Amino acid sequence: MIKNFIERIGAMNCVMLLVVISIIIVSEYIFLTGDKLDAIFIAFWAPTILGFMNYLKFRK
């Protein structure tokens, strides 16, 4: 099941999705420890990376 998923979307995209998930987790942790502005700043990285992935995927 995981092997089929990796073959469908590609190994590099899987790595980038893991990076995005880790960014979200780190941002939540920082937010809950009280440093709210830094957490919001870090949280904006996730959609930026996903947008960059879409740009590279659909670029022709």
GROMACS elastic network, one bead per residue, 0.5 to 0.9 nm:
[ bonds ]
;  ai    aj funct       b0    kb
    1     4     6  0.52477   500
    1     5     6  0.63597   500
    1     6     6  0.87985   500
    2     6     6  0.62006   500
    2     7     6  0.86033   500
    3     6     6  0.51531   500
    3     7     6  0.61803   500
    3     8     6  0.86210   500
    4     7     6  0.50617   500
    4     8     6  0.61029   500
    4     9     6  0.87690   500
    5     8     6  0.51504   500
    5     9     6  0.63459   500
    5    10     6  0.80344   500
    5    14     6  0.86824   500
    6     9     6  0.55030   500
    6    10     6  0.52327   500
    6    11     6  0.56478   500
    6    12     6  0.88899   500
    6    13     6  0.82660   500
    6    14     6  0.64959   500
    7    10     6  0.52872   500
    7    11     6  0.71187   500
    8    11     6  0.89054   500
    9    12     6  0.83302   500
    9    13     6  0.62509   500
    9    14     6  0.70841   500
   10    13     6  0.54523   500
   10    14     6  0.64397   500
   10    15     6  0.89248   500
   11    14     6  0.51189   500
   11    15     6  0.63870   500
   11    16     6  0.87756   500
   12    15     6  0.50538   500
   12    16     6  0.62457   500
   12    17     6  0.86429   500
   13    17     6  0.60939   500
   13    18     6  0.85870   500
   13    53     6  0.76620   500
   14    17     6  0.50805   500
   14    18     6  0.62566   500
   14    19     6  0.86526   500
   15    18     6  0.51327   500
   15    19     6  0.62887   500
   15    20     6  0.87502   500
   16    20     6  0.62193   500
   16    21     6  0.86586   500
   16    49     6  0.78341   500
   16    50     6  0.81910   500
   16    53     6  0.81726   500
   17    21     6  0.61822   500
   17    22     6  0.85642   500
   17    49     6  0.89243   500
   17    50     6  0.80140   500
   18    21     6  0.50835   500
   18    22     6  0.61296   500
   18    23     6  0.85715   500
   19    22     6  0.50956   500
   19    23     6  0.61379   500
   19    24     6  0.86940   500
   19    46     6  0.83008   500
   19    49     6  0.89605   500
   20    23     6  0.50463   500
   20    24     6  0.63074   500
   20    25     6  0.87302   500
   20    45     6  0.79025   500
   20    46     6  0.51031   500
   20    47     6  0.81171   500
   20    49     6  0.72111   500
   20    50     6  0.76965   500
   21    24     6  0.51567   500
   21    25     6  0.63053   500
   21    26     6  0.87057   500
   21    46     6  0.78107   500
   22    25     6  0.50390   500
   22    26     6  0.60976   500
   22    27     6  0.84479   500
   23    26     6  0.51521   500
   23    27     6  0.60030   500
   23    28     6  0.85560   500
   23    42     6  0.71048   500
   23    43     6  0.68675   500
   23    45     6  0.74069   500
   23    46     6  0.64303   500
   24    27     6  0.50747   500
   24    28     6  0.61634   500
   24    29     6  0.86457   500
   24    42     6  0.80242   500
   24    43     6  0.60854   500
   24    45     6  0.87130   500
   24    46     6  0.68287   500
   25    28     6  0.51552   500
   25    29     6  0.62496   500
   25    30     6  0.87056   500
   26    29     6  0.50806   500
   26    30     6  0.61816   500
   26    31     6  0.85290   500
   26    39     6  0.80123   500
   26    42     6  0.81664   500
   26    43     6  0.85514   500
   27    30     6  0.51497   500
   27    31     6  0.60543   500
   27    32     6  0.85910   500
   27    36     6  0.89923   500
   27    38     6  0.80155   500
   27    40     6  0.71081   500
   27    41     6  0.84062   500
   27    42     6  0.58167   500
   27    43     6  0.55788   500
   28    31     6  0.50190   500
   28    32     6  0.61215   500
   28    33     6  0.86150   500
   28    39     6  0.68303   500
   28    40     6  0.89399   500
   28    43     6  0.81423   500
   29    32     6  0.51983   500
   29    33     6  0.62391   500
   29    34     6  0.88914   500
   29    39     6  0.80256   500
   30    33     6  0.51566   500
   30    34     6  0.66311   500
   30    35     6  0.58383   500
   30    36     6  0.70526   500
   30    38     6  0.73782   500
   30    39     6  0.53905   500
   31    34     6  0.54278   500
   31    35     6  0.54873   500
   31    37     6  0.79248   500
   31    38     6  0.76793   500
   31    39     6  0.50229   500
   31    40     6  0.75834   500
   32    35     6  0.75118   500
   32    36     6  0.77323   500
   32    39     6  0.87462   500
   33    36     6  0.81395   500
   34    37     6  0.89165   500
   34    39     6  0.88196   500
   35    38     6  0.58125   500
   35    39     6  0.63593   500
   35    40     6  0.89526   500
   36    39     6  0.50796   500
   36    40     6  0.62386   500
   36    41     6  0.86807   500
   37    40     6  0.51641   500
   37    41     6  0.62368   500
   37    42     6  0.86906   500
   38    41     6  0.50302   500
   38    42     6  0.61844   500
   38    43     6  0.85075   500
   39    42     6  0.51375   500
   39    43     6  0.59981   500
   39    44     6  0.87859   500
   40    44     6  0.64957   500
   41    44     6  0.55142   500
   41    45     6  0.73668   500
   42    45     6  0.55275   500
   42    46     6  0.78068   500
   43    46     6  0.59529   500
   43    47     6  0.79741   500
   44    47     6  0.60315   500
   44    48     6  0.65063   500
   44    49     6  0.89324   500
   45    48     6  0.50709   500
   45    49     6  0.61173   500
   45    50     6  0.86511   500
   46    49     6  0.52907   500
   46    50     6  0.62947   500
   46    51     6  0.86425   500
   47    51     6  0.59452   500
   47    52     6  0.84449   500
   48    51     6  0.50968   500
   48    52     6  0.61678   500
   48    53     6  0.86129   500
   49    52     6  0.50289   500
   49    53     6  0.61682   500
   49    54     6  0.87077   500
   50    54     6  0.63102   500
   50    55     6  0.86642   500
   51    54     6  0.50809   500
   51    55     6  0.61918   500
   51    56     6  0.87108   500
   52    56     6  0.62588   500
   52    57     6  0.85613   500
   53    56     6  0.52456   500
   53    57     6  0.61274   500
   53    58     6  0.87545   500
   54    58     6  0.61497   500
   54    59     6  0.83144   500
   55    58     6  0.54987   500
   55    59     6  0.58443   500
   56    59     6  0.52775   500
   56    60     6  0.86448   500
   57    60     6  0.85072   500
